[in-house]
Amino acid sequence: MLMFRQRRPGIRTLRGWAISVLQGAGAIRECEIHGWMQDLADPHARERAVAAARQDPPASVPRDEAVAEVKDVLDSIGDTCPECPPD
Ligand SMILES: [Zn+2]
């Protein structure tokens, strides 16, 4: 049975890598209660994450693609946790 074969192998891994780069740079963080990623809206942290992606992309991933993935993850993450009550 090949029903669960991944359609685009590697994408999940690349996204996970991008998230770890963004977390390492302090651009995003995980809600401690619910686990949602939050964009911290820190332009310097974003620059650090993009620079880190450019300098050290994952093996076999083109530099541009690694940087694009980091930006894509940033675009997909909101600046608040959807489950935390608003202030
Ligand atoms: Zn939360």
PDB file of the backbone (N, CA, C, O) and the ligand in Angstrom, with CONECT records:
HET     ZN  A 101       1
ATOM      1  N   MET A   1       0.839  -1.205   0.000  1.00  0.00           N
ATOM      2  CA  MET A   1       0.000   0.000   0.000  1.00  0.00           C
ATOM      3  C   MET A   1       0.875   1.257   0.000  1.00  0.00           C
ATOM      4  O   MET A   1       1.744   1.429   0.854  1.00  0.00           O
ATOM      5  N   LEU A   2       0.625   2.112  -0.964  1.00  0.00           N
ATOM      6  CA  LEU A   2       1.422   3.334  -1.045  1.00  0.00           C
ATOM      7  C   LEU A   2       0.560   4.569  -0.757  1.00  0.00           C
ATOM      8  O   LEU A   2       0.907   5.689  -1.132  1.00  0.00           O
ATOM      9  N   MET A   3      -0.554   4.338  -0.092  1.00  0.00           N
ATOM     10  CA  MET A   3      -1.500   5.441   0.123  1.00  0.00           C
ATOM     11  C   MET A   3      -0.905   6.606   0.901  1.00  0.00           C
ATOM     12  O   MET A   3      -1.279   7.761   0.700  1.00  0.00           O
ATOM     13  N   PHE A   4       0.019   6.287   1.787  1.00  0.00           N
ATOM     14  CA  PHE A   4       0.516   7.344   2.672  1.00  0.00           C
ATOM     15  C   PHE A   4       1.882   7.862   2.224  1.00  0.00           C
ATOM     16  O   PHE A   4       2.587   8.534   2.977  1.00  0.00           O
ATOM     17  N   ARG A   5       2.233   7.538   0.998  1.00  0.00           N
ATOM     18  CA  ARG A   5       3.491   8.050   0.473  1.00  0.00           C
ATOM     19  C   ARG A   5       3.453   9.576   0.460  1.00  0.00           C
ATOM     20  O   ARG A   5       2.454  10.179   0.069  1.00  0.00           O
ATOM     21  N   GLN A   6       4.543  10.186   0.888  1.00  0.00           N
ATOM     22  CA  GLN A   6       4.581  11.647   0.922  1.00  0.00           C
ATOM     23  C   GLN A   6       4.618  12.211  -0.484  1.00  0.00           C
ATOM     24  O   GLN A   6       5.379  11.753  -1.338  1.00  0.00           O
ATOM     25  N   ARG A   7       3.791  13.202  -0.706  1.00  0.00           N
ATOM     26  CA  ARG A   7       3.721  13.807  -2.029  1.00  0.00           C
ATOM     27  C   ARG A   7       4.978  14.630  -2.326  1.00  0.00           C
ATOM     28  O   ARG A   7       5.516  14.580  -3.432  1.00  0.00           O
ATOM     29  N   ARG A   8       5.433  15.378  -1.337  1.00  0.00           N
ATOM     30  CA  ARG A   8       6.617  16.227  -1.545  1.00  0.00           C
ATOM     31  C   ARG A   8       7.623  15.932  -0.448  1.00  0.00           C
ATOM     32  O   ARG A   8       7.694  16.656   0.545  1.00  0.00           O
ATOM     33  N   PRO A   9       8.393  14.883  -0.621  1.00  0.00           N
ATOM     34  CA  PRO A   9       9.327  14.506   0.448  1.00  0.00           C
ATOM     35  C   PRO A   9      10.310  15.632   0.747  1.00  0.00           C
ATOM     36  O   PRO A   9      10.775  16.320  -0.162  1.00  0.00           O
ATOM     37  N   GLY A  10      10.618  15.810   2.009  1.00  0.00           N
ATOM     38  CA  GLY A  10      11.602  16.818   2.374  1.00  0.00           C
ATOM     39  C   GLY A  10      10.999  18.130   2.820  1.00  0.00           C
ATOM     40  O   GLY A  10      11.622  18.874   3.577  1.00  0.00           O
ATOM     41  N   ILE A  11       9.790  18.426   2.359  1.00  0.00           N
ATOM     42  CA  ILE A  11       9.185  19.718   2.693  1.00  0.00           C
ATOM     43  C   ILE A  11       8.962  19.833   4.195  1.00  0.00           C
ATOM     44  O   ILE A  11       9.262  20.861   4.803  1.00  0.00           O
ATOM     45  N   ARG A  12       8.439  18.777   4.778  1.00  0.00           N
ATOM     46  CA  ARG A  12       8.166  18.799   6.207  1.00  0.00           C
ATOM     47  C   ARG A  12       9.458  19.053   6.989  1.00  0.00           C
ATOM     48  O   ARG A  12       9.488  19.821   7.951  1.00  0.00           O
ATOM     49  N   THR A  13      10.498  18.393   6.551  1.00  0.00           N
ATOM     50  CA  THR A  13      11.792  18.539   7.206  1.00  0.00           C
ATOM     51  C   THR A  13      12.329  19.962   7.046  1.00  0.00           C
ATOM     52  O   THR A  13      12.866  20.547   7.987  1.00  0.00           O
ATOM     53  N   LEU A  14      12.172  20.509   5.830  1.00  0.00           N
ATOM     54  CA  LEU A  14      12.668  21.858   5.567  1.00  0.00           C
ATOM     55  C   LEU A  14      11.919  22.868   6.424  1.00  0.00           C
ATOM     56  O   LEU A  14      12.514  23.814   6.940  1.00  0.00           O
ATOM     57  N   ARG A  15      10.602  22.667   6.577  1.00  0.00           N
ATOM     58  CA  ARG A  15       9.815  23.567   7.417  1.00  0.00           C
ATOM     59  C   ARG A  15      10.275  23.484   8.871  1.00  0.00           C
ATOM     60  O   ARG A  15      10.417  24.500   9.553  1.00  0.00           O
ATOM     61  N   GLY A  16      10.505  22.252   9.332  1.00  0.00           N
ATOM     62  CA  GLY A  16      10.979  22.080  10.702  1.00  0.00           C
ATOM     63  C   GLY A  16      12.320  22.767  10.909  1.00  0.00           C
ATOM     64  O   GLY A  16      12.573  23.374  11.950  1.00  0.00           O
ATOM     65  N   TRP A  17      13.169  22.660   9.900  1.00  0.00           N
ATOM     66  CA  TRP A  17      14.470  23.337   9.975  1.00  0.00           C
ATOM     67  C   TRP A  17      14.275  24.849  10.052  1.00  0.00           C
ATOM     68  O   TRP A  17      14.914  25.515  10.866  1.00  0.00           O
ATOM     69  N   ALA A  18      13.391  25.397   9.207  1.00  0.00           N
ATOM     70  CA  ALA A  18      13.154  26.843   9.184  1.00  0.00           C
ATOM     71  C   ALA A  18      12.627  27.319  10.539  1.00  0.00           C
ATOM     72  O   ALA A  18      13.018  28.379  11.029  1.00  0.00           O
ATOM     73  N   ILE A  19      11.744  26.533  11.133  1.00  0.00           N
ATOM     74  CA  ILE A  19      11.194  26.897  12.445  1.00  0.00           C
ATOM     75  C   ILE A  19      12.307  26.922  13.496  1.00  0.00           C
ATOM     76  O   ILE A  19      12.342  27.805  14.352  1.00  0.00           O
ATOM     77  N   SER A  20      13.207  25.951  13.422  1.00  0.00           N
ATOM     78  CA  SER A  20      14.282  25.916  14.418  1.00  0.00           C
ATOM     79  C   SER A  20      15.238  27.096  14.230  1.00  0.00           C
ATOM     80  O   SER A  20      15.756  27.639  15.206  1.00  0.00           O
ATOM     81  N   VAL A  21      15.472  27.488  12.981  1.00  0.00           N
ATOM     82  CA  VAL A  21      16.321  28.663  12.723  1.00  0.00           C
ATOM     83  C   VAL A  21      15.670  29.920  13.295  1.00  0.00           C
ATOM     84  O   VAL A  21      16.329  30.744  13.929  1.00  0.00           O
ATOM     85  N   LEU A  22      14.360  30.052  13.057  1.00  0.00           N
ATOM     86  CA  LEU A  22      13.637  31.235  13.541  1.00  0.00           C
ATOM     87  C   LEU A  22      13.590  31.267  15.066  1.00  0.00           C
ATOM     88  O   LEU A  22      13.698  32.331  15.676  1.00  0.00           O
ATOM     89  N   GLN A  23      13.431  30.110  15.669  1.00  0.00           N
ATOM     90  CA  GLN A  23      13.425  30.055  17.140  1.00  0.00           C
ATOM     91  C   GLN A  23      14.803  30.400  17.685  1.00  0.00           C
ATOM     92  O   GLN A  23      14.934  31.126  18.670  1.00  0.00           O
ATOM     93  N   GLY A  24      15.836  29.864  17.023  1.00  0.00           N
ATOM     94  CA  GLY A  24      17.200  30.115  17.460  1.00  0.00           C
ATOM     95  C   GLY A  24      17.562  31.588  17.379  1.00  0.00           C
ATOM     96  O   GLY A  24      18.340  32.092  18.189  1.00  0.00           O
ATOM     97  N   ALA A  25      16.989  32.278  16.392  1.00  0.00           N
ATOM     98  CA  ALA A  25      17.276  33.706  16.219  1.00  0.00           C
ATOM     99  C   ALA A  25      16.387  34.568  17.100  1.00  0.00           C
ATOM    100  O   ALA A  25      16.600  35.776  17.197  1.00  0.00           O
ATOM    101  N   GLY A  26      15.397  33.967  17.742  1.00  0.00           N
ATOM    102  CA  GLY A  26      14.491  34.724  18.587  1.00  0.00           C
ATOM    103  C   GLY A  26      13.394  35.435  17.806  1.00  0.00           C
ATOM    104  O   GLY A  26      12.784  36.377  18.313  1.00  0.00           O
ATOM    105  N   ALA A  27      13.137  34.993  16.571  1.00  0.00           N
ATOM    106  CA  ALA A  27      12.099  35.634  15.753  1.00  0.00           C
ATOM    107  C   ALA A  27      10.712  35.096  16.084  1.00  0.00           C
ATOM    108  O   ALA A  27       9.716  35.804  15.942  1.00  0.00           O
ATOM    109  N   ILE A  28      10.651  33.863  16.518  1.00  0.00           N
ATOM    110  CA  ILE A  28       9.370  33.271  16.904  1.00  0.00           C
ATOM    111  C   ILE A  28       9.559  32.520  18.220  1.00  0.00           C
ATOM    112  O   ILE A  28      10.679  32.193  18.609  1.00  0.00           O
ATOM    113  N   ARG A  29       8.461  32.260  18.883  1.00  0.00           N
ATOM    114  CA  ARG A  29       8.541  31.388  20.047  1.00  0.00           C
ATOM    115  C   ARG A  29       7.259  30.573  20.141  1.00  0.00           C
ATOM    116  O   ARG A  29       6.246  30.882  19.513  1.00  0.00           O
ATOM    117  N   GLU A  30       7.341  29.536  20.936  1.00  0.00           N
ATOM    118  CA  GLU A  30       6.217  28.639  21.076  1.00  0.00           C
ATOM    119  C   GLU A  30       5.413  29.063  22.302  1.00  0.00           C
ATOM    120  O   GLU A  30       5.998  29.348  23.347  1.00  0.00           O
ATOM    121  N   CYS A  31       4.081  29.111  22.196  1.00  0.00           N
ATOM    122  CA  CYS A  31       3.248  29.371  23.376  1.00  0.00           C
ATOM    123  C   CYS A  31       3.497  28.250  24.376  1.00  0.00           C
ATOM    124  O   CYS A  31       3.404  27.068  24.043  1.00  0.00           O
ATOM    125  N   GLU A  32       3.820  28.646  25.621  1.00  0.00           N
ATOM    126  CA  GLU A  32       4.169  27.631  26.625  1.00  0.00           C
ATOM    127  C   GLU A  32       2.979  26.776  27.008  1.00  0.00           C
ATOM    128  O   GLU A  32       3.142  25.642  27.459  1.00  0.00           O
ATOM    129  N   ILE A  33       1.785  27.314  26.830  1.00  0.00           N
ATOM    130  CA  ILE A  33       0.588  26.577  27.247  1.00  0.00           C
ATOM    131  C   ILE A  33       0.030  25.739  26.103  1.00  0.00           C
ATOM    132  O   ILE A  33      -0.325  24.577  26.302  1.00  0.00           O
ATOM    133  N   HIS A  34      -0.051  26.318  24.907  1.00  0.00           N
ATOM    134  CA  HIS A  34      -0.760  25.654  23.816  1.00  0.00           C
ATOM    135  C   HIS A  34       0.146  25.127  22.706  1.00  0.00           C
ATOM    136  O   HIS A  34      -0.286  24.316  21.886  1.00  0.00           O
ATOM    137  N   GLY A  35       1.376  25.574  22.675  1.00  0.00           N
ATOM    138  CA  GLY A  35       2.301  25.051  21.673  1.00  0.00           C
ATOM    139  C   GLY A  35       2.231  25.716  20.320  1.00  0.00           C
ATOM    140  O   GLY A  35       2.937  25.291  19.405  1.00  0.00           O
ATOM    141  N   TRP A  36       1.404  26.752  20.146  1.00  0.00           N
ATOM    142  CA  TRP A  36       1.364  27.455  18.859  1.00  0.00           C
ATOM    143  C   TRP A  36       2.599  28.334  18.718  1.00  0.00           C
ATOM    144  O   TRP A  36       3.086  28.908  19.692  1.00  0.00           O
ATOM    145  N   MET A  37       3.093  28.430  17.499  1.00  0.00           N
ATOM    146  CA  MET A  37       4.199  29.335  17.233  1.00  0.00           C
ATOM    147  C   MET A  37       3.663  30.766  17.146  1.00  0.00           C
ATOM    148  O   MET A  37       2.602  31.007  16.572  1.00  0.00           O
ATOM    149  N   GLN A  38       4.408  31.706  17.722  1.00  0.00           N
ATOM    150  CA  GLN A  38       4.041  33.112  17.661  1.00  0.00           C
ATOM    151  C   GLN A  38       5.180  33.902  17.038  1.00  0.00           C
ATOM    152  O   GLN A  38       6.352  33.692  17.350  1.00  0.00           O
ATOM    153  N   ASP A  39       4.808  34.809  16.158  1.00  0.00           N
ATOM    154  CA  ASP A  39       5.766  35.720  15.547  1.00  0.00           C
ATOM    155  C   ASP A  39       6.018  36.857  16.535  1.00  0.00           C
ATOM    156  O   ASP A  39       5.080  37.536  16.953  1.00  0.00           O
ATOM    157  N   LEU A  40       7.279  37.066  16.910  1.00  0.00           N
ATOM    158  CA  LEU A  40       7.586  38.088  17.904  1.00  0.00           C
ATOM    159  C   LEU A  40       7.744  39.480  17.287  1.00  0.00           C
ATOM    160  O   LEU A  40       7.990  40.456  17.996  1.00  0.00           O
ATOM    161  N   ALA A  41       7.600  39.562  15.963  1.00  0.00           N
ATOM    162  CA  ALA A  41       7.633  40.853  15.255  1.00  0.00           C
ATOM    163  C   ALA A  41       8.886  41.654  15.587  1.00  0.00           C
ATOM    164  O   ALA A  41       8.822  42.866  15.792  1.00  0.00           O
ATOM    165  N   ASP A  42      10.009  40.979  15.639  1.00  0.00           N
ATOM    166  CA  ASP A  42      11.282  41.639  15.912  1.00  0.00           C
ATOM    167  C   ASP A  42      12.093  41.656  14.608  1.00  0.00           C
ATOM    168  O   ASP A  42      12.602  40.621  14.179  1.00  0.00           O
ATOM    169  N   PRO A  43      12.210  42.831  13.983  1.00  0.00           N
ATOM    170  CA  PRO A  43      12.882  42.881  12.670  1.00  0.00           C
ATOM    171  C   PRO A  43      14.345  42.443  12.730  1.00  0.00           C
ATOM    172  O   PRO A  43      14.863  41.877  11.768  1.00  0.00           O
ATOM    173  N   HIS A  44      15.011  42.702  13.856  1.00  0.00           N
ATOM    174  CA  HIS A  44      16.418  42.289  13.961  1.00  0.00           C
ATOM    175  C   HIS A  44      16.525  40.776  14.060  1.00  0.00           C
ATOM    176  O   HIS A  44      17.422  40.169  13.475  1.00  0.00           O
ATOM    177  N   ALA A  45      15.609  40.174  14.802  1.00  0.00           N
ATOM    178  CA  ALA A  45      15.615  38.717  14.911  1.00  0.00           C
ATOM    179  C   ALA A  45      15.316  38.085  13.553  1.00  0.00           C
ATOM    180  O   ALA A  45      15.897  37.058  13.203  1.00  0.00           O
ATOM    181  N   ARG A  46      14.413  38.695  12.791  1.00  0.00           N
ATOM    182  CA  ARG A  46      14.115  38.191  11.441  1.00  0.00           C
ATOM    183  C   ARG A  46      15.349  38.255  10.560  1.00  0.00           C
ATOM    184  O   ARG A  46      15.656  37.320   9.820  1.00  0.00           O
ATOM    185  N   GLU A  47      16.054  39.381  10.652  1.00  0.00           N
ATOM    186  CA  GLU A  47      17.276  39.529   9.854  1.00  0.00           C
ATOM    187  C   GLU A  47      18.303  38.466  10.237  1.00  0.00           C
ATOM    188  O   GLU A  47      18.966  37.888   9.377  1.00  0.00           O
ATOM    189  N   ARG A  48      18.424  38.218  11.551  1.00  0.00           N
ATOM    190  CA  ARG A  48      19.370  37.189  12.000  1.00  0.00           C
ATOM    191  C   ARG A  48      18.977  35.821  11.459  1.00  0.00           C
ATOM    192  O   ARG A  48      19.838  35.042  11.049  1.00  0.00           O
ATOM    193  N   ALA A  49      17.687  35.527  11.456  1.00  0.00           N
ATOM    194  CA  ALA A  49      17.228  34.222  10.977  1.00  0.00           C
ATOM    195  C   ALA A  49      17.491  34.061   9.484  1.00  0.00           C
ATOM    196  O   ALA A  49      17.938  33.006   9.033  1.00  0.00           O
ATOM    197  N   VAL A  50      17.208  35.116   8.722  1.00  0.00           N
ATOM    198  CA  VAL A  50      17.430  35.053   7.273  1.00  0.00           C
ATOM    199  C   VAL A  50      18.922  34.926   6.977  1.00  0.00           C
ATOM    200  O   VAL A  50      19.329  34.174   6.091  1.00  0.00           O
ATOM    201  N   ALA A  51      19.742  35.681   7.740  1.00  0.00           N
ATOM    202  CA  ALA A  51      21.191  35.613   7.541  1.00  0.00           C
ATOM    203  C   ALA A  51      21.710  34.212   7.871  1.00  0.00           C
ATOM    204  O   ALA A  51      22.573  33.679   7.174  1.00  0.00           O
ATOM    205  N   ALA A  52      21.172  33.626   8.939  1.00  0.00           N
ATOM    206  CA  ALA A  52      21.604  32.283   9.333  1.00  0.00           C
ATOM    207  C   ALA A  52      21.209  31.263   8.264  1.00  0.00           C
ATOM    208  O   ALA A  52      21.972  30.347   7.958  1.00  0.00           O
ATOM    209  N   ALA A  53      20.013  31.430   7.701  1.00  0.00           N
ATOM    210  CA  ALA A  53      19.557  30.514   6.651  1.00  0.00           C
ATOM    211  C   ALA A  53      20.443  30.635   5.413  1.00  0.00           C
ATOM    212  O   ALA A  53      20.761  29.642   4.759  1.00  0.00           O
ATOM    213  N   ARG A  54      20.833  31.867   5.106  1.00  0.00           N
ATOM    214  CA  ARG A  54      21.654  32.105   3.923  1.00  0.00           C
ATOM    215  C   ARG A  54      23.066  31.519   4.113  1.00  0.00           C
ATOM    216  O   ARG A  54      23.660  30.951   3.196  1.00  0.00           O
ATOM    217  N   GLN A  55      23.572  31.682   5.346  1.00  0.00           N
ATOM    218  CA  GLN A  55      24.935  31.215   5.612  1.00  0.00           C
ATOM    219  C   GLN A  55      25.027  29.705   5.727  1.00  0.00           C
ATOM    220  O   GLN A  55      26.018  29.095   5.326  1.00  0.00           O
ATOM    221  N   ASP A  56      23.981  29.115   6.281  1.00  0.00           N
ATOM    222  CA  ASP A  56      24.071  27.701   6.623  1.00  0.00           C
ATOM    223  C   ASP A  56      22.781  26.958   6.297  1.00  0.00           C
ATOM    224  O   ASP A  56      22.087  26.481   7.195  1.00  0.00           O
ATOM    225  N   PRO A  57      22.460  26.861   4.990  1.00  0.00           N
ATOM    226  CA  PRO A  57      21.245  26.129   4.611  1.00  0.00           C
ATOM    227  C   PRO A  57      21.436  24.637   4.852  1.00  0.00           C
ATOM    228  O   PRO A  57      22.570  24.162   4.925  1.00  0.00           O
ATOM    229  N   PRO A  58      20.326  23.887   4.977  1.00  0.00           N
ATOM    230  CA  PRO A  58      20.472  22.443   5.169  1.00  0.00           C
ATOM    231  C   PRO A  58      21.163  21.804   3.969  1.00  0.00           C
ATOM    232  O   PRO A  58      21.112  22.327   2.856  1.00  0.00           O
ATOM    233  N   ALA A  59      21.799  20.684   4.208  1.00  0.00           N
ATOM    234  CA  ALA A  59      22.455  19.964   3.121  1.00  0.00           C
ATOM    235  C   ALA A  59      21.441  19.665   2.015  1.00  0.00           C
ATOM    236  O   ALA A  59      20.307  19.278   2.294  1.00  0.00           O
ATOM    237  N   SER A  60      21.850  19.843   0.783  1.00  0.00           N
ATOM    238  CA  SER A  60      21.067  19.532  -0.417  1.00  0.00           C
ATOM    239  C   SER A  60      19.899  20.490  -0.655  1.00  0.00           C
ATOM    240  O   SER A  60      19.092  20.264  -1.556  1.00  0.00           O
ATOM    241  N   VAL A  61      19.800  21.557   0.143  1.00  0.00           N
ATOM    242  CA  VAL A  61      18.768  22.565  -0.118  1.00  0.00           C
ATOM    243  C   VAL A  61      19.455  23.815  -0.658  1.00  0.00           C
ATOM    244  O   VAL A  61      20.390  24.326  -0.042  1.00  0.00           O
ATOM    245  N   PRO A  62      18.991  24.313  -1.816  1.00  0.00           N
ATOM    246  CA  PRO A  62      19.598  25.538  -2.355  1.00  0.00           C
ATOM    247  C   PRO A  62      19.406  26.702  -1.384  1.00  0.00           C
ATOM    248  O   PRO A  62      18.374  26.816  -0.722  1.00  0.00           O
ATOM    249  N   ARG A  63      20.419  27.558  -1.314  1.00  0.00           N
ATOM    250  CA  ARG A  63      20.414  28.706  -0.413  1.00  0.00           C
ATOM    251  C   ARG A  63      19.116  29.527  -0.528  1.00  0.00           C
ATOM    252  O   ARG A  63      18.488  29.858   0.478  1.00  0.00           O
ATOM    253  N   ASP A  64      18.731  29.846  -1.767  1.00  0.00           N
ATOM    254  CA  ASP A  64      17.543  30.680  -1.978  1.00  0.00           C
ATOM    255  C   ASP A  64      16.286  30.005  -1.436  1.00  0.00           C
ATOM    256  O   ASP A  64      15.391  30.648  -0.888  1.00  0.00           O
ATOM    257  N   GLU A  65      16.255  28.686  -1.611  1.00  0.00           N
ATOM    258  CA  GLU A  65      15.076  27.948  -1.158  1.00  0.00           C
ATOM    259  C   GLU A  65      15.004  27.937   0.369  1.00  0.00           C
ATOM    260  O   GLU A  65      13.923  28.039   0.949  1.00  0.00           O
ATOM    261  N   ALA A  66      16.157  27.813   1.005  1.00  0.00           N
ATOM    262  CA  ALA A  66      16.203  27.821   2.467  1.00  0.00           C
ATOM    263  C   ALA A  66      15.736  29.178   3.000  1.00  0.00           C
ATOM    264  O   ALA A  66      14.959  29.241   3.952  1.00  0.00           O
ATOM    265  N   VAL A  67      16.209  30.255   2.385  1.00  0.00           N
ATOM    266  CA  VAL A  67      15.810  31.601   2.807  1.00  0.00           C
ATOM    267  C   VAL A  67      14.315  31.808   2.557  1.00  0.00           C
ATOM    268  O   VAL A  67      13.610  32.379   3.389  1.00  0.00           O
ATOM    269  N   ALA A  68      13.841  31.335   1.398  1.00  0.00           N
ATOM    270  CA  ALA A  68      12.422  31.485   1.062  1.00  0.00           C
ATOM    271  C   ALA A  68      11.552  30.741   2.074  1.00  0.00           C
ATOM    272  O   ALA A  68      10.479  31.216   2.447  1.00  0.00           O
ATOM    273  N   GLU A  69      12.017  29.580   2.511  1.00  0.00           N
ATOM    274  CA  GLU A  69      11.234  28.804   3.472  1.00  0.00           C
ATOM    275  C   GLU A  69      11.142  29.532   4.810  1.00  0.00           C
ATOM    276  O   GLU A  69      10.085  29.557   5.440  1.00  0.00           O
ATOM    277  N   VAL A  70      12.252  30.122   5.237  1.00  0.00           N
ATOM    278  CA  VAL A  70      12.239  30.877   6.495  1.00  0.00           C
ATOM    279  C   VAL A  70      11.227  32.024   6.410  1.00  0.00           C
ATOM    280  O   VAL A  70      10.470  32.260   7.351  1.00  0.00           O
ATOM    281  N   LYS A  71      11.218  32.728   5.286  1.00  0.00           N
ATOM    282  CA  LYS A  71      10.281  33.844   5.113  1.00  0.00           C
ATOM    283  C   LYS A  71       8.840  33.337   5.033  1.00  0.00           C
ATOM    284  O   LYS A  71       7.913  33.966   5.542  1.00  0.00           O
ATOM    285  N   ASP A  72       8.679  32.190   4.386  1.00  0.00           N
ATOM    286  CA  ASP A  72       7.354  31.598   4.249  1.00  0.00           C
ATOM    287  C   ASP A  72       6.785  31.213   5.614  1.00  0.00           C
ATOM    288  O   ASP A  72       5.607  31.436   5.893  1.00  0.00           O
ATOM    289  N   VAL A  73       7.635  30.635   6.454  1.00  0.00           N
ATOM    290  CA  VAL A  73       7.194  30.258   7.801  1.00  0.00           C
ATOM    291  C   VAL A  73       6.802  31.516   8.577  1.00  0.00           C
ATOM    292  O   VAL A  73       5.784  31.533   9.268  1.00  0.00           O
ATOM    293  N   LEU A  74       7.613  32.565   8.459  1.00  0.00           N
ATOM    294  CA  LEU A  74       7.293  33.828   9.139  1.00  0.00           C
ATOM    295  C   LEU A  74       5.922  34.351   8.706  1.00  0.00           C
ATOM    296  O   LEU A  74       5.126  34.799   9.532  1.00  0.00           O
ATOM    297  N   ASP A  75       5.660  34.286   7.402  1.00  0.00           N
ATOM    298  CA  ASP A  75       4.380  34.767   6.870  1.00  0.00           C
ATOM    299  C   ASP A  75       3.207  33.951   7.390  1.00  0.00           C
ATOM    300  O   ASP A  75       2.092  34.458   7.516  1.00  0.00           O
ATOM    301  N   SER A  76       3.464  32.687   7.691  1.00  0.00           N
ATOM    302  CA  SER A  76       2.366  31.795   8.056  1.00  0.00           C
ATOM    303  C   SER A  76       2.073  31.811   9.556  1.00  0.00           C
ATOM    304  O   SER A  76       1.107  31.196  10.007  1.00  0.00           O
ATOM    305  N   ILE A  77       2.900  32.508  10.322  1.00  0.00           N
ATOM    306  CA  ILE A  77       2.742  32.496  11.776  1.00  0.00           C
ATOM    307  C   ILE A  77       2.155  33.821  12.246  1.00  0.00           C
ATOM    308  O   ILE A  77       2.627  34.887  11.850  1.00  0.00           O
ATOM    309  N   GLY A  78       1.134  33.759  13.081  1.00  0.00           N
ATOM    310  CA  GLY A  78       0.519  34.969  13.613  1.00  0.00           C
ATOM    311  C   GLY A  78       1.312  35.501  14.797  1.00  0.00           C
ATOM    312  O   GLY A  78       2.185  34.812  15.325  1.00  0.00           O
ATOM    313  N   ASP A  79       1.009  36.734  15.218  1.00  0.00           N
ATOM    314  CA  ASP A  79       1.785  37.304  16.327  1.00  0.00           C
ATOM    315  C   ASP A  79       1.141  37.021  17.680  1.00  0.00           C
ATOM    316  O   ASP A  79       1.656  37.460  18.709  1.00  0.00           O
ATOM    317  N   THR A  80       0.036  36.305  17.696  1.00  0.00           N
ATOM    318  CA  THR A  80      -0.556  35.896  18.972  1.00  0.00           C
ATOM    319  C   THR A  80      -0.922  34.425  18.883  1.00  0.00           C
ATOM    320  O   THR A  80      -1.131  33.884  17.797  1.00  0.00           O
ATOM    321  N   CYS A  81      -0.997  33.789  20.043  1.00  0.00           N
ATOM    322  CA  CYS A  81      -1.449  32.415  20.100  1.00  0.00           C
ATOM    323  C   CYS A  81      -2.975  32.415  19.921  1.00  0.00           C
ATOM    324  O   CYS A  81      -3.673  33.139  20.631  1.00  0.00           O
ATOM    325  N   PRO A  82      -3.496  31.623  18.990  1.00  0.00           N
ATOM    326  CA  PRO A  82      -4.944  31.634  18.740  1.00  0.00           C
ATOM    327  C   PRO A  82      -5.767  31.136  19.933  1.00  0.00           C
ATOM    328  O   PRO A  82      -6.974  31.369  19.988  1.00  0.00           O
ATOM    329  N   GLU A  83      -5.134  30.464  20.870  1.00  0.00           N
ATOM    330  CA  GLU A  83      -5.899  29.915  21.993  1.00  0.00           C
ATOM    331  C   GLU A  83      -5.738  30.711  23.283  1.00  0.00           C
ATOM    332  O   GLU A  83      -6.498  30.513  24.231  1.00  0.00           O
ATOM    333  N   CYS A  84      -4.762  31.601  23.328  1.00  0.00           N
ATOM    334  CA  CYS A  84      -4.616  32.405  24.536  1.00  0.00           C
ATOM    335  C   CYS A  84      -5.682  33.512  24.525  1.00  0.00           C
ATOM    336  O   CYS A  84      -5.942  34.103  23.477  1.00  0.00           O
ATOM    337  N   PRO A  85      -6.291  33.793  25.665  1.00  0.00           N
ATOM    338  CA  PRO A  85      -7.284  34.880  25.698  1.00  0.00           C
ATOM    339  C   PRO A  85      -6.611  36.213  25.446  1.00  0.00           C
ATOM    340  O   PRO A  85      -5.499  36.439  25.923  1.00  0.00           O
ATOM    341  N   PRO A  86      -7.265  37.109  24.700  1.00  0.00           N
ATOM    342  CA  PRO A  86      -6.665  38.436  24.474  1.00  0.00           C
ATOM    343  C   PRO A  86      -6.602  39.225  25.772  1.00  0.00           C
ATOM    344  O   PRO A  86      -7.388  38.999  26.693  1.00  0.00           O
ATOM    345  N   ASP A  87      -5.651  40.157  25.830  1.00  0.00           N
ATOM    346  CA  ASP A  87      -5.477  40.940  27.057  1.00  0.00           C
ATOM    347  C   ASP A  87      -6.688  41.844  27.317  1.00  0.00           C
ATOM    348  O   ASP A  87      -6.712  42.574  28.309  1.00  0.00           O
TER     349      ASP A  87
HETATM  350 ZN    ZN A 101      -1.446  29.986  24.014  1.00  0.00          ZN2+
END
